[in-house]
Amino acid sequence: MDDSNYNEFVRSIRSATPTNQALLFLYLSHAITTAARESYPSVNDRLTDQERFAVLQDINELPHRNVSHCLALLKGDRERFPDDVICRMLRPSEGDNAIVSNALNWALREGIRRFNRGSVAESGGSASV
């Protein structure tokens, strides 16, 4: 993963209000689902069905974590994940699939860009990770 994207994401989270954190996580979730399109057969015919399933399974967990965290933030739940923990959960490890790692890297860049611009509806197409 590109450390500069991750570090910018962490800085943004740490300095944001709970509402703005939720917005940033929602922008990130939107970008992650866009990036997942890279595994669709019509976009990427190089993947086997098993590889496609693994990518979609790994990527699906990311928006799930984000939305759960957003709900906790917006409800003021004191039992939510601390900022550093939720950020680490979104950072791929060395053993992760390259497509997932690239998708998350792109999604972090896109999520931060959209958050800074205030627009979620800009990218309707493929992420081109």
N, C-alpha and C positions, 0 to 999 in steps of 0.2 A: 504494500500500500504506500502511496505517496504520503510521507510524513507531513508535508506542508498542508495538504488538504485536511488531514486528521487534526493537526495542531490548530488550524484556523477554526475548525468545527468546535473543538474543545474550548478555545478562547471565546467563541461566540456563545456557547452554552453557559459558560461560567459567568459571563457578564450580562446575561439576559434575565429579564423578569420571568416568572413562571409562565405567563401568557405568551411572551415572545419565545421562550424555550419550546412551548407546545407548537407554536407556529413553525419554528425551525424544524422540529421533528416531523411535522406534517408535510412540509416542503420536501424533506428528505424522503419520507415514505412515498410521496408521489413520484419522485425521481427514481427511487428503487424499483417501483412497479414498471416504470418506463424502461429502465435498464433490463428488466427481466425479459422484455420482448426479444432480446438477443438470442434467447434459447428457443424461440418459436420456429417450427419447421420452415415456415415461409421466409424467415429472415436468415436462419442459420441451418443449412442442410448438412453441415459437417459433423453434427453431433449425433451420436447413437441415441436410441430411446432411453437407455440407462443413464447416459450422461445428461440428457435433457431433464430427466426426472430428478437427478441429483442436484442440478443447478436450480431448478424451480423449487425444490424442497428447501435448499439452503437460503435462497433469496426470500421465500415466503416467510421465513421466521423474522426477518428484519422489520418489515412493516408491522408485523404483529407486536413485536417488542416496542416499536415506536408508538403505536396507537395506545397500547397499555400504559406506557409512560405518560403520554399526553393526557389521558383520562385522569391519572393520578395527579398530574400537575394542575389540571383545571379544577379538580375537586379539592385541592389543597391537602391531599393525602400525605401525612408526615411519614408514612411507611413506604413511600416510593423509593425506587433505586436512587442512591446518591448520584450526582452528576458524573463523577469519575467512573462509576461502575457502569452506568448506561452507555457512556461514551466508549468504554473498553469493549462492551458487548457488541458494538457496531464496527469494531476494528477486526478485519480478518487476520487469521494467524497464518504462519508459514505453510501449513498443510492444506489450506483451503484451495478449492478449485480456482484456476486462473480466471475463468469467466466471472465467477462470483466476486473475486477480488477486484477485477477491473470494473465490474458493474458498480460495486460499492464505492470505489474511488471516484468514478464518474458521478455517481449519485451525491456524494459529499460535495463535490465541486458545484454541481447543479443546484442542490438544495441550498447551499450558502448563497449562490448567485441569485436564485429566485427569492430567497428571504430578503436579501439586500435590495432587490428591485421590487419586491412586493407582488410578484405575479406567479401564479401556479399554472396558468393555462397556456403558457408559451410553447411548451414542447409536447406536441401530440404524437410525434413520430418515434422512430427508433433512437435509442441512446447512442448507437455507434461506439460502443465501448470497445 
